[in-house]
Amino acid sequence: MYKKFEMELAGRTLRVDVGRVAKQANGAALMHYGDTVVLSTATASEKPREGIDFFPLSVEYEEKLYAVGKIPGGFNKREGKASENAILTSRVIDRPMRPLFPKDYRNDVTLNNMVMAVDPECSPELTAMLGSAIATAISDIPFDGPCATTQVGMINGEFVFNPNAAQNLVSDLKLTVASTRDKVIMIEAGANEVPEAKMIEAIYAAHELNQKVIAFIDEIVAECGKAKHEYTSCAIPDELFAAIKEIVTPEQMEVAVFTDEKQVREENIRQIKDKLEEAFADKEDWLAVLDEAVYQYQKKTVRKMILKDGKRPDGRQMTQIRPLAAETDIIPRVHGSAMFTRGQTQICNVVTLAPLSEAQKLDGLDELVTNKRYMHHYNFPSYSVGETKPSRGPGRREIGHGALAERALIPVLPSEEEFPYAIRSVSETFESNGSTSMASTCSSCMALMAAGVPIKKMVAGISCGLVTGDTDDDYVLLTDIQGLEDFFGDMDFKVTGTTEGITAIQMDIKIHGLTRPIVEGAIARCREARMFIMDTCMKPAIAEPRPNVGEFAPKIIQTVVDPEKIGEIIGQRGKTINSIIEETGVKIDIDDEGRVSICGVEQAGMDKALKIIRSIVDPLEVGKTYEGKVVRIMNFGAFVELAPNKDGLIHISKLAPNRVEKVEDVVNIGDEVRVKVLEIDRMGKVSLSLKDAE
């Protein structure tokens, strides 16, 4: 039966249609926020997938270009692979939803969000986040929801909830907060150095609004919700755990995991598995889940060590950061490079500079943002974790990590007017054992400074982990988590920033939310740690941006011309600008506002191109001296080209102080001469003098 539900959300109407479309899905909601329309569905397989030890959740965010009245570009004329924005949105939807499904659930679940219409006043990403939560809550899929999501902007110090596209362009904050009834379950932010206290205020303002949305979802579930279906639990049998503990005692497992060397720990666990496989050789059902059982045993051991004994697996204190190292210029000839090492996590970052014409063009649903000048790409090869597998290009994780590091640096980048370059920053993961995205932030900051990019302030990042007990106030925060603490812990709270404030946040958790003291404690811990990293590691390696770009980087000079003169620079069918490029060996970019960027390696060629362009657009002045080329000779004088399409005549009487019988006695075609403008008549004809030129 079709039912319609409405609420006012941040000054606009949110409408949910249930039972109108997609009735064969386990749950479906046709979401309307203003004129934005998203179809959100939740589907689950009837049986668990065999042979896996994880919950197989897939989240899709499909951008249909008809939603903004566009036909896809390219030969095929249909939507292709997901854009980076679609991938990042899928990840933001996944993160608060995944912890709310049962831990022993192994049925395939797909949350699909199809954007069908976009109203610039109402975010399709937010609409999809709410739609996934509603579709799952009303379905028969086991789910401990609902959850709700709010976006927060900040303009002139004031919070704006669920900002529109135009507000996002001028906002100092782009914060997304998801909540359950009691706690915050997901935080994602990009910020223009927002102070920690202001960020916490924004998070809990969003959390408060989320409670109103959850109450609205509760109404929908009460009327339309299905009974949750029964499922086959994939929990490890208690008798298997008991049998394992008889062979490998908790003390022995502690010894196996208590090391700061990842390879040593993995070898210890491998030996334990070999021992258990031999002991359970006649129990096929146990052998099928032995890997997961050992993983769970490790997890319980590590959590107990941290929470009850106050010991971390590598012996560090709870606030202690692993050994740090940083250096710049490790790769020759590139425009800028730096390497940052934190324990067994090591990132090399390489920066490349190019003209603004090489900025990335975006073809998506956001019509206000069409290109991206700063691009951060992150690569994670299998050798960085001691594994072997072929490279298939960047996956969702790599794209997400690159976007986080990109978001961290954007607030400190110089403007296009200050630094007219497109910038590509590439993080190569050499070694990984926890929080490579934060190491990417540190290394990319140093590489930018090494490349001569005049960033406003230094940026660093660190991750804070969490292990919780049975009550809300029974928890331990961990500064700089390594891989094992990430896998077995409850949170990966990443924060980047300057000395002044936060530039980015990404929070992943595996539990049903965080209390306010945990959020405040993690943010404070991350601030303390990033100050330490900047002061003790990054500043000794490179304290400030270099004054100039490197030897092998392109040089760019800019000039501004009257936009009405752009056609004169380009010339008919590009003839004029192409001749300048050919003559000087530079690259020239001109935007619609009249900004001309001249890019080259040789300064002489750039100066010459600038001089030619200025000669085209600047009017000639009587009494001034100019350089030009003799292009035509007549009996009565010589014509000189002062600039493309700007000629003047030197009368034979003005060629030399003495009488000249023949023009060719003084000048010939192709000669470069210095002349003075004597007169410009009403018809625009220019009279020149060679003899009077200084």
NORMOPE-V817845 format. One record per residue. N is the residue number from 1. RES is the residue in one small letter. SS is DSSP state (H for helix, E for strand, - for the rest). PHI is phi in radians with two decimals (none if undefined). D_FIRST is the distance of its C-alpha to the first C-alpha in Angstrom with 1 decimal. Layout:
N;RES;SS;PHI;D_FIRST + N;RES;SS;PHI;D_FIRST
This chain:
1;m;-;none;0.0 + 2;y;-;-1.31;3.8 + 3;k;E;-2.33;6.4 + 4;k;E;-2.12;10.1 + 5;f;E;-2.24;13.0 + 6;e;E;-2.39;16.7 + 7;m;E;-2.62;20.1 + 8;e;E;-1.53;23.6 + 9;l;E;-2.26;25.2 + 10;a;-;0.93;28.9 + 11;g;-;1.45;28.9 + 12;r;E;-2.31;25.9 + 13;t;E;-1.56;22.2 + 14;l;E;-1.78;19.9 + 15;r;E;-2.13;16.3 + 16;v;E;-2.14;13.5 + 17;d;E;-1.77;10.4 + 18;v;E;-2.05;7.9 + 19;g;-;1.46;5.4 + 20;r;-;-1.66;7.5 + 21;v;-;-2.41;10.4 + 22;a;-;0.88;12.2 + 23;k;-;-1.27;9.7 + 24;q;-;-1.49;12.9 + 25;a;-;-1.25;14.3 + 26;n;-;-1.08;14.5 + 27;g;E;-2.68;13.1 + 28;a;E;-2.58;12.4 + 29;a;E;-2.41;12.7 + 30;l;E;-1.58;13.7 + 31;m;E;-1.63;16.6 + 32;h;E;-2.16;18.4 + 33;y;E;-2.19;21.7 + 34;g;-;1.06;23.7 + 35;d;-;-1.70;23.6 + 36;t;E;-1.33;23.4 + 37;v;E;-2.22;20.3 + 38;v;E;-2.34;19.8 + 39;l;E;-1.65;17.2 + 40;s;E;-1.92;17.5 + 41;t;E;-2.28;16.6 + 42;a;E;-2.27;17.9 + 43;t;E;-2.31;18.9 + 44;a;E;-2.41;21.4 + 45;s;E;-1.29;23.7 + 46;e;E;-1.28;23.8 + 47;k;E;-2.18;27.4 + 48;p;E;-1.19;29.7 + 49;r;-;-1.35;32.0 + 50;e;-;-1.43;35.5 + 51;g;-;1.33;38.6 + 52;i;-;-2.16;37.3 + 53;d;-;-2.12;37.9 + 54;f;-;-2.48;35.3 + 55;f;-;-1.49;31.6 + 56;p;-;-1.44;30.5 + 57;l;E;-1.67;28.1 + 58;s;E;-2.08;27.8 + 59;v;E;-2.10;26.6 + 60;e;E;-2.13;26.4 + 61;y;E;-2.20;26.5 + 62;e;E;-1.77;26.6 + 63;e;E;-1.64;28.3 + 64;k;-;-1.68;27.7 + 65;l;H;-1.20;30.6 + 66;y;H;-1.11;28.8 + 67;a;H;-1.09;27.2 + 68;v;H;-2.11;30.6 + 69;g;-;1.22;31.7 + 70;k;-;-2.04;34.0 + 71;i;-;-1.76;34.9 + 72;p;-;-0.98;35.9 + 73;g;-;-1.33;39.7 + 74;g;-;1.57;41.8 + 75;f;-;-1.28;42.4 + 76;n;-;-1.34;39.0 + 77;k;-;1.06;36.9 + 78;r;-;-2.53;33.8 + 79;e;-;-1.06;32.7 + 80;g;-;-1.83;34.8 + 81;k;-;-1.19;35.1 + 82;a;-;-1.08;33.4 + 83;s;-;-1.27;35.5 + 84;e;H;-1.07;37.0 + 85;n;H;-1.08;34.6 + 86;a;H;-1.14;31.6 + 87;i;H;-1.13;33.4 + 88;l;H;-1.15;34.2 + 89;t;H;-1.15;30.7 + 90;s;H;-1.02;29.4 + 91;r;H;-1.16;32.1 + 92;v;H;-1.19;31.1 + 93;i;H;-1.21;27.5 + 94;d;H;-1.08;28.9 + 95;r;H;-1.10;31.4 + 96;p;H;-1.38;29.3 + 97;m;H;-1.37;26.6 + 98;r;H;-0.96;29.0 + 99;p;-;-1.13;30.7 + 100;l;-;-1.58;27.5 + 101;f;-;-1.52;26.8 + 102;p;-;-1.03;28.9 + 103;k;-;-1.16;32.5 + 104;d;-;-1.76;32.7 + 105;y;-;-1.56;29.4 + 106;r;-;-2.16;30.4 + 107;n;E;-1.25;27.2 + 108;d;E;-1.15;26.8 + 109;v;E;-2.24;24.1 + 110;t;E;-2.16;23.4 + 111;l;E;-1.88;22.0 + 112;n;E;-2.00;21.7 + 113;n;E;-2.25;21.7 + 114;m;E;-1.91;22.1 + 115;v;E;-1.43;23.6 + 116;m;E;-1.91;22.6 + 117;a;E;-2.71;24.3 + 118;v;-;-2.16;26.9 + 119;d;E;-1.78;27.9 + 120;p;-;-0.98;31.3 + 121;e;-;-1.39;30.5 + 122;c;E;-2.36;27.6 + 123;s;-;-1.11;28.2 + 124;p;H;-1.20;26.0 + 125;e;H;-1.11;27.4 + 126;l;H;-1.10;26.2 + 127;t;H;-1.04;22.7 + 128;a;H;-1.20;22.6 + 129;m;H;-1.06;24.0 + 130;l;H;-1.17;21.3 + 131;g;H;-1.10;18.6 + 132;s;H;-1.08;20.0 + 133;a;H;-1.12;20.2 + 134;i;H;-1.24;16.6 + 135;a;H;-1.05;15.3 + 136;t;H;-1.27;17.7 + 137;a;H;-1.12;17.1 + 138;i;H;-1.52;13.4 + 139;s;-;-1.39;14.4 + 140;d;-;-1.62;16.3 + 141;i;-;-1.38;19.4 + 142;p;-;-0.99;22.2 + 143;f;-;-2.82;22.7 + 144;d;-;-1.68;24.7 + 145;g;-;-1.80;23.0 + 146;p;-;-1.47;21.8 + 147;c;-;-2.25;24.4 + 148;a;E;-2.39;24.6 + 149;t;E;-2.29;27.0 + 150;t;E;-2.31;29.2 + 151;q;E;-1.78;31.8 + 152;v;E;-2.25;35.1 + 153;g;E;-1.96;37.8 + 154;m;E;-2.48;41.2 + 155;i;E;-2.17;43.1 + 156;n;-;0.95;46.5 + 157;g;-;1.42;45.9 + 158;e;E;-1.86;42.7 + 159;f;E;-1.30;39.3 + 160;v;E;-2.18;36.5 + 161;f;E;-1.61;32.9 + 162;n;-;0.85;30.8 + 163;p;-;-1.09;33.6 + 164;n;-;-1.46;33.2 + 165;a;H;-1.08;35.0 + 166;a;H;-1.17;38.2 + 167;q;H;-1.14;38.4 + 168;n;H;-1.07;38.2 + 169;l;H;-1.18;41.3 + 170;v;H;-1.93;43.4 + 171;s;-;-1.38;41.9 + 172;d;-;-1.51;44.2 + 173;l;E;-2.57;41.3 + 174;k;E;-2.22;38.2 + 175;l;E;-2.03;36.6 + 176;t;E;-2.13;33.3 + 177;v;E;-2.22;32.5 + 178;a;E;-1.93;29.7 + 179;s;E;-2.39;29.4 + 180;t;-;-1.66;28.0 + 181;r;-;-1.11;28.1 + 182;d;-;-1.93;31.8 + 183;k;-;-2.38;33.3 + 184;v;E;-1.42;33.6 + 185;i;E;-2.02;32.5 + 186;m;E;-2.74;33.4 + 187;i;E;-2.34;35.8 + 188;e;E;-2.41;36.7 + 189;a;E;-2.62;39.2 + 190;g;E;-2.19;41.6 + 191;a;E;-2.58;44.1 + 192;n;E;-1.62;47.3 + 193;e;E;0.94;49.4 + 194;v;E;-1.37;47.3 + 195;p;-;-1.06;49.1 + 196;e;H;-0.99;47.7 + 197;a;H;-1.11;47.3 + 198;k;H;-1.18;45.4 + 199;m;H;-1.11;43.1 + 200;i;H;-1.10;42.4 + 201;e;H;-1.05;41.7 + 202;a;H;-1.15;39.2 + 203;i;H;-1.03;37.4 + 204;y;H;-1.47;36.9 + 205;a;H;-1.18;35.9 + 206;a;H;-1.16;33.0 + 207;h;H;-1.04;32.4 + 208;e;H;-1.14;32.1 + 209;l;H;-1.17;29.6 + 210;n;H;-1.04;27.5 + 211;q;H;-1.13;27.2 + 212;k;H;-1.19;25.4 + 213;v;H;-1.20;22.9 + 214;i;H;-1.10;22.5 + 215;a;H;-1.08;21.8 + 216;f;H;-1.13;19.0 + 217;i;H;-1.12;17.6 + 218;d;H;-1.01;18.0 + 219;e;H;-1.10;15.8 + 220;i;H;-1.15;12.9 + 221;v;H;-1.11;13.8 + 222;a;H;-1.05;14.2 + 223;e;H;-1.62;10.6 + 224;c;H;-2.12;8.9 + 225;g;-;-1.18;12.0 + 226;k;-;-1.63;12.8 + 227;a;-;-1.18;16.2 + 228;k;-;-1.23;18.9 + 229;h;-;-1.41;20.4 + 230;e;-;-1.27;24.1 + 231;y;-;-2.52;26.4 + 232;t;-;-1.42;30.1 + 233;s;-;-1.25;32.2 + 234;c;-;-1.89;34.8 + 235;a;-;-1.17;36.9 + 236;i;-;-1.26;40.7 + 237;p;-;-1.03;42.1 + 238;d;H;-1.05;44.2 + 239;e;H;-1.17;47.1 + 240;l;H;-1.19;47.4 + 241;f;H;-1.03;47.8 + 242;a;H;-1.08;50.4 + 243;a;H;-1.16;52.3 + 244;i;H;-1.11;52.3 + 245;k;H;-1.18;53.7 + 246;e;H;-1.25;56.5 + 247;i;H;-1.61;57.6 + 248;v;-;-2.11;56.8 + 249;t;-;-1.27;57.3 + 250;p;H;-0.96;55.5 + 251;e;H;-1.14;58.9 + 252;q;H;-1.18;59.2 + 253;m;H;-1.17;55.8 + 254;e;H;-1.05;56.7 + 255;v;H;-1.07;59.9 + 256;a;H;-1.14;57.9 + 257;v;H;-1.64;55.5 + 258;f;-;-1.47;57.9 + 259;t;-;-2.77;59.3 + 260;d;-;-1.62;58.8 + 261;e;-;-1.78;59.2 + 262;k;H;-1.02;55.9 + 263;q;H;-1.15;57.8 + 264;v;H;-1.13;59.8 + 265;r;H;-1.08;56.6 + 266;e;H;-1.11;55.0 + 267;e;H;-1.18;58.2 + 268;n;H;-1.05;58.2 + 269;i;H;-1.19;54.7 + 270;r;H;-1.06;55.5 + 271;q;H;-1.15;58.4 + 272;i;H;-1.12;56.3 + 273;k;H;-1.08;53.8 + 274;d;H;-1.03;56.7 + 275;k;H;-1.14;58.1 + 276;l;H;-1.26;54.8 + 277;e;H;-1.07;54.2 + 278;e;H;-1.18;57.6 + 279;a;H;-1.22;57.0 + 280;f;-;-1.86;53.7 + 281;a;-;-1.00;54.8 + 282;d;-;-1.69;54.0 + 283;k;-;-2.08;50.5 + 284;e;H;-1.10;48.2 + 285;d;H;-1.16;45.0 + 286;w;H;-1.29;46.5 + 287;l;H;-1.07;47.9 + 288;a;H;-1.12;44.5 + 289;v;-;-2.04;43.3 + 290;l;H;-1.12;46.8 + 291;d;H;-1.00;46.2 + 292;e;H;-1.15;43.2 + 293;a;H;-1.13;45.1 + 294;v;H;-1.15;48.1 + 295;y;H;-1.03;45.9 + 296;q;H;-1.12;44.4 + 297;y;H;-1.13;47.9 + 298;q;H;-1.03;49.1 + 299;k;H;-1.04;46.2 + 300;k;H;-1.10;47.0 + 301;t;H;-1.14;50.7 + 302;v;H;-1.12;50.4 + 303;r;H;-1.11;48.0 + 304;k;H;-1.15;50.4 + 305;m;H;-1.03;53.4 + 306;i;H;-1.28;51.9 + 307;l;H;-1.31;50.3 + 308;k;-;-1.68;52.9 + 309;d;-;-1.75;56.1 + 310;g;-;1.18;55.7 + 311;k;-;-2.06;56.6 + 312;r;-;-1.67;55.0 + 313;p;-;-0.99;55.4 + 314;d;-;-1.74;57.9 + 315;g;-;1.48;59.8 + 316;r;-;-1.29;58.9 + 317;q;-;-1.28;58.4 + 318;m;-;-1.09;54.9 + 319;t;-;-1.80;55.7 + 320;q;-;-1.48;57.9 + 321;i;-;-1.63;57.2 + 322;r;-;-1.10;58.5 + 323;p;-;-0.95;61.6 + 324;l;E;-1.96;61.2 + 325;a;E;-2.65;62.9 + 326;a;E;-2.59;62.7 + 327;e;E;-2.68;64.7 + 328;t;E;-2.07;64.5 + 329;d;-;1.03;65.9 + 330;i;-;-1.48;65.6 + 331;i;-;-2.02;64.8 + 332;p;-;-1.28;67.5 + 333;r;-;1.29;67.0 + 334;v;-;-1.26;63.3 + 335;h;-;-1.32;62.6 + 336;g;E;-2.98;61.8 + 337;s;E;-2.62;61.1 + 338;a;E;-2.75;60.7 + 339;m;E;-2.24;60.0 + 340;f;E;-2.19;58.5 + 341;t;E;-2.18;58.8 + 342;r;E;-2.37;57.3 + 343;g;-;1.10;58.2 + 344;q;-;-1.69;56.9 + 345;t;E;-1.93;54.6 + 346;q;E;-2.46;56.4 + 347;i;E;-2.20;55.2 + 348;c;E;-1.86;57.2 + 349;n;E;-2.04;56.1 + 350;v;E;-2.17;57.4 + 351;v;E;-1.88;57.1 + 352;t;E;-2.15;57.6 + 353;l;E;-1.89;58.3 + 354;a;E;-2.69;57.9 + 355;p;E;-1.08;57.7 + 356;l;H;-1.07;54.6 + 357;s;H;-1.13;54.0 + 358;e;H;-1.66;52.9 + 359;a;-;-1.09;50.0 + 360;q;E;-1.29;46.7 + 361;k;E;-1.54;44.6 + 362;l;-;-1.89;40.9 + 363;d;-;-2.11;38.5 + 364;g;-;-2.43;35.1 + 365;l;-;-1.50;32.4 + 366;d;-;-1.53;34.8 + 367;e;-;-1.42;36.9 + 368;l;-;-1.54;39.2 + 369;v;-;-2.04;40.5 + 370;t;-;-1.96;41.9 + 371;n;E;-2.62;44.6 + 372;k;E;-2.30;45.6 + 373;r;-;-1.49;49.3 + 374;y;E;-1.93;49.3 + 375;m;E;-2.17;47.9 + 376;h;E;-2.01;48.0 + 377;h;E;-2.01;47.6 + 378;y;E;-2.12;47.6 + 379;n;E;-2.12;48.7 + 380;f;-;-2.33;48.5 + 381;p;-;-1.26;50.6 + 382;s;H;-1.14;50.6 + 383;y;H;-1.13;54.3 + 384;s;H;-1.18;53.5 + 385;v;H;-2.10;52.2 + 386;g;-;1.25;54.7 + 387;e;-;-1.98;52.3 + 388;t;-;-2.26;52.6 + 389;k;-;-2.83;49.9 + 390;p;-;-1.21;49.8 + 391;s;-;-1.43;48.6 + 392;r;-;-2.00;45.4 + 393;g;-;1.50;45.2 + 394;p;-;-1.18;43.4 + 395;g;-;-1.66;40.2 + 396;r;H;-1.10;37.5 + 397;r;H;-1.12;39.7 + 398;e;H;-1.10;42.7 + 399;i;H;-1.13;40.8 + 400;g;H;-1.14;39.5 + 401;h;H;-1.14;43.0 + 402;g;H;-1.11;44.6 + 403;a;H;-1.14;42.1 + 404;l;H;-1.13;42.8 + 405;a;H;-1.13;46.6 + 406;e;H;-1.09;46.2 + 407;r;H;-1.06;44.3 + 408;a;H;-1.16;47.1 + 409;l;H;-1.67;49.9 + 410;i;H;-0.96;48.4 + 411;p;-;-1.10;49.4 + 412;v;-;-1.82;53.0 + 413;l;-;-1.28;53.5 + 414;p;-;-1.24;55.9 + 415;s;-;-1.23;54.6 + 416;e;-;-1.10;55.1 + 417;e;-;-1.17;58.0 + 418;e;-;-1.30;59.7 + 419;f;-;-2.58;59.1 + 420;p;-;-1.39;58.2 + 421;y;E;-2.19;57.0 + 422;a;E;-1.48;53.9 + 423;i;E;-2.25;53.8 + 424;r;E;-2.04;52.5 + 425;s;E;-2.07;52.6 + 426;v;E;-2.07;52.2 + 427;s;E;-1.73;52.1 + 428;e;E;-1.79;53.4 + 429;t;E;-1.41;52.7 + 430;f;E;-1.48;56.0 + 431;e;E;-2.66;55.1 + 432;s;-;-2.38;52.0 + 433;n;-;-2.67;51.7 + 434;g;-;1.92;49.3 + 435;s;-;0.96;47.9 + 436;t;H;-1.23;49.2 + 437;s;H;-1.13;47.1 + 438;m;H;-1.30;49.2 + 439;a;H;-1.15;52.4 + 440;s;H;-1.09;51.2 + 441;t;H;-1.07;51.0 + 442;c;H;-1.14;54.6 + 443;s;H;-1.19;56.1 + 444;s;H;-1.20;54.5 + 445;c;H;-1.05;55.8 + 446;m;H;-1.18;59.3 + 447;a;H;-1.15;59.1 + 448;l;H;-1.08;58.1 + 449;m;H;-1.13;61.1 + 450;a;H;-1.14;63.3 + 451;a;-;-1.41;62.3 + 452;g;-;1.50;63.4 + 453;v;-;-1.36;60.0 + 454;p;-;-1.36;60.7 + 455;i;-;-1.14;57.7 + 456;k;-;-1.32;57.8 + 457;k;-;-2.63;57.6 + 458;m;-;-1.35;57.4 + 459;v;-;-2.15;54.0 + 460;a;E;-2.35;53.5 + 461;g;E;-2.54;50.6 + 462;i;E;-2.67;50.2 + 463;s;E;-1.99;47.6 + 464;c;E;-2.04;47.2 + 465;g;E;-1.85;45.8 + 466;l;E;-2.67;44.7 + 467;v;E;-2.25;45.0 + 468;t;E;-1.92;43.3 + 469;g;-;-1.82;44.1 + 470;d;-;-1.47;42.4 + 471;t;-;-2.17;42.2 + 472;d;-;-1.10;41.3 + 473;d;-;-1.69;45.0 + 474;d;-;-1.83;46.1 + 475;y;E;-2.73;46.2 + 476;v;E;-2.33;48.6 + 477;l;E;-1.62;48.4 + 478;l;E;-2.16;50.1 + 479;t;E;-1.42;51.7 + 480;d;-;1.01;51.7 + 481;i;-;-1.33;49.7 + 482;q;-;-1.58;50.8 + 483;g;H;-0.95;48.6 + 484;l;H;-1.08;48.9 + 485;e;H;-1.25;47.9 + 486;d;H;-1.23;44.9 + 487;f;H;-1.08;43.7 + 488;f;H;-1.70;44.3 + 489;g;-;-1.53;43.6 + 490;d;-;-1.89;40.5 + 491;m;E;-2.73;40.8 + 492;d;E;-2.26;42.2 + 493;f;E;-1.85;42.7 + 494;k;E;-1.78;44.4 + 495;v;E;-2.35;46.0 + 496;t;E;-2.06;48.3 + 497;g;E;3.11;50.4 + 498;t;-;-1.81;53.8 + 499;t;-;-1.21;56.2 + 500;e;-;-1.59;54.4 + 501;g;-;3.10;50.8 + 502;i;E;-1.53;47.7 + 503;t;E;-1.94;46.8 + 504;a;E;-2.81;44.0 + 505;i;E;-2.42;41.9 + 506;q;E;-2.49;39.7 + 507;m;E;-2.12;38.5 + 508;d;E;-1.99;37.2 + 509;i;E;-2.38;36.6 + 510;k;-;-2.01;35.7 + 511;i;-;-1.96;35.0 + 512;h;-;-1.52;32.3 + 513;g;-;2.06;34.0 + 514;l;E;-2.09;37.3 + 515;t;-;-1.35;38.9 + 516;r;H;-1.08;40.7 + 517;p;H;-1.03;44.1 + 518;i;H;-1.18;43.3 + 519;v;H;-1.07;42.1 + 520;e;H;-1.12;45.1 + 521;g;H;-1.14;47.5 + 522;a;H;-1.15;46.3 + 523;i;H;-1.12;46.6 + 524;a;H;-1.14;50.1 + 525;r;H;-1.09;51.1 + 526;c;H;-1.18;50.2 + 527;r;H;-1.11;52.2 + 528;e;H;-1.02;55.2 + 529;a;H;-1.22;55.0 + 530;r;H;-1.23;54.6 + 531;m;H;-1.10;57.7 + 532;f;H;-1.10;59.6 + 533;i;H;-1.11;58.6 + 534;m;H;-1.13;59.6 + 535;d;H;-1.26;62.9 + 536;t;H;-1.68;64.1 + 537;c;H;-2.17;62.9 + 538;m;H;-1.31;61.7 + 539;k;H;-1.10;64.3 + 540;p;H;-1.08;67.2 + 541;a;H;-1.39;66.0 + 542;i;-;-2.82;65.3 + 543;a;-;-1.57;65.3 + 544;e;-;-2.73;64.4 + 545;p;-;-1.09;63.6 + 546;r;-;-1.18;66.6 + 547;p;-;-1.18;68.1 + 548;n;-;-2.38;67.7 + 549;v;-;-1.21;65.5 + 550;g;-;-1.22;67.1 + 551;e;-;-1.01;69.8 + 552;f;-;-1.66;67.4 + 553;a;-;-1.43;64.6 + 554;p;-;-1.17;64.4 + 555;k;E;-1.76;65.9 + 556;i;E;-2.28;64.2 + 557;i;E;-2.10;65.8 + 558;q;E;-2.15;64.0 + 559;t;E;-2.48;65.1 + 560;v;E;-2.01;63.4 + 561;v;-;-2.16;64.2 + 562;d;-;-1.10;63.3 + 563;p;H;-0.93;60.1 + 564;e;H;-1.24;61.9 + 565;k;H;-1.62;64.5 + 566;i;H;-1.02;62.0 + 567;g;H;-1.04;62.6 + 568;e;H;-1.19;66.4 + 569;i;H;-1.21;65.8 + 570;i;H;-1.28;63.6 + 571;g;-;1.37;65.9 + 572;q;H;-1.14;65.3 + 573;r;H;0.96;63.0 + 574;g;H;1.36;63.5 + 575;k;H;-1.09;67.2 + 576;t;H;-1.19;68.3 + 577;i;H;-1.15;66.0 + 578;n;H;-1.18;66.5 + 579;s;H;-1.21;70.3 + 580;i;H;-1.14;70.0 + 581;i;H;-1.07;68.0 + 582;e;H;-1.15;70.5 + 583;e;H;-1.28;73.5 + 584;t;H;-1.87;72.3 + 585;g;-;1.29;70.1 + 586;v;-;-1.90;67.3 + 587;k;E;-2.00;63.6 + 588;i;E;-2.15;62.5 + 589;d;E;-2.12;59.1 + 590;i;E;-2.27;58.5 + 591;d;-;-1.71;55.3 + 592;d;-;-1.17;54.4 + 593;e;-;-1.56;55.9 + 594;g;-;1.63;59.3 + 595;r;E;-1.41;59.4 + 596;v;E;-1.91;61.6 + 597;s;E;-1.92;61.6 + 598;i;E;-1.96;64.5 + 599;c;E;-2.06;64.1 + 600;g;E;-2.92;66.9 + 601;v;-;-1.74;69.0 + 602;e;-;-1.62;72.5 + 603;q;H;-1.11;73.1 + 604;a;H;-1.10;75.7 + 605;g;H;-1.14;73.3 + 606;m;H;-1.14;70.7 + 607;d;H;-1.11;73.3 + 608;k;H;-1.16;74.5 + 609;a;H;-1.09;71.0 + 610;l;H;-1.07;70.5 + 611;k;H;-1.10;73.9 + 612;i;H;-1.14;73.0 + 613;i;H;-1.11;69.7 + 614;r;H;-1.13;71.3 + 615;s;H;-1.19;74.1 + 616;i;H;-1.27;71.5 + 617;v;H;-1.63;69.7 + 618;d;-;-1.51;72.5 + 619;p;-;-1.20;74.9 + 620;l;-;-1.22;78.5 + 621;e;-;-2.10;80.9 + 622;v;-;-1.10;84.5 + 623;g;-;1.64;86.9 + 624;k;-;-1.58;84.6 + 625;t;E;-1.80;85.4 + 626;y;E;-2.36;83.0 + 627;e;E;-1.82;83.2 + 628;g;E;-2.71;82.6 + 629;k;E;-2.12;83.5 + 630;v;E;-1.24;86.0 + 631;v;E;-2.02;84.2 + 632;r;E;-2.72;86.7 + 633;i;E;-2.14;90.5 + 634;m;E;-2.10;92.3 + 635;n;-;-1.08;96.0 + 636;f;-;-1.67;95.3 + 637;g;E;2.84;93.1 + 638;a;E;-2.21;90.1 + 639;f;E;-1.64;86.4 + 640;v;E;-2.07;84.5 + 641;e;E;-1.53;80.7 + 642;l;E;-1.53;79.7 + 643;a;E;-2.85;76.0 + 644;p;-;-0.91;73.9 + 645;n;-;1.19;74.5 + 646;k;E;-2.27;77.0 + 647;d;E;-1.97;80.6 + 648;g;E;-2.48;83.9 + 649;l;E;-1.92;87.5 + 650;i;E;-1.69;90.5 + 651;h;E;-1.16;93.5 + 652;i;H;-0.97;96.5 + 653;s;H;-1.30;98.3 + 654;k;H;-1.86;95.8 + 655;l;-;-1.38;95.9 + 656;a;-;-2.66;98.9 + 657;p;-;-1.11;101.5 + 658;n;-;-1.70;104.1 + 659;r;-;-1.17;104.3 + 660;v;-;-1.96;102.1 + 661;e;-;-1.38;103.4 + 662;k;-;-2.42;100.4 + 663;v;H;-0.97;96.8 + 664;e;H;-1.14;96.6 + 665;d;H;-1.20;99.5 + 666;v;-;-1.97;97.0 + 667;v;-;-2.35;93.5 + 668;n;-;-2.35;91.8 + 669;i;-;-1.03;88.4 + 670;g;-;1.72;86.1 + 671;d;-;-1.17;88.1 + 672;e;E;-1.58;86.2 + 673;v;E;-2.30;87.8 + 674;r;E;-1.92;87.6 + 675;v;E;-2.28;87.9 + 676;k;E;-1.98;87.9 + 677;v;E;-1.39;86.1 + 678;l;E;-1.61;88.8 + 679;e;E;-2.80;87.0 + 680;i;E;-2.24;83.7 + 681;d;-;-1.42;84.3 + 682;r;-;-1.11;82.1 + 683;m;-;-1.51;80.9 + 684;g;-;1.53;79.9 + 685;k;-;-1.30;82.8 + 686;v;E;-1.91;83.9 + 687;s;E;-1.78;87.6 + 688;l;E;-2.09;88.4 + 689;s;E;-2.34;91.5 + 690;l;-;-1.52;92.4 + 691;k;-;-1.26;95.7 + 692;d;-;-1.64;94.2 + 693;a;-;-1.24;91.3 + 694;e;-;-1.38;91.8
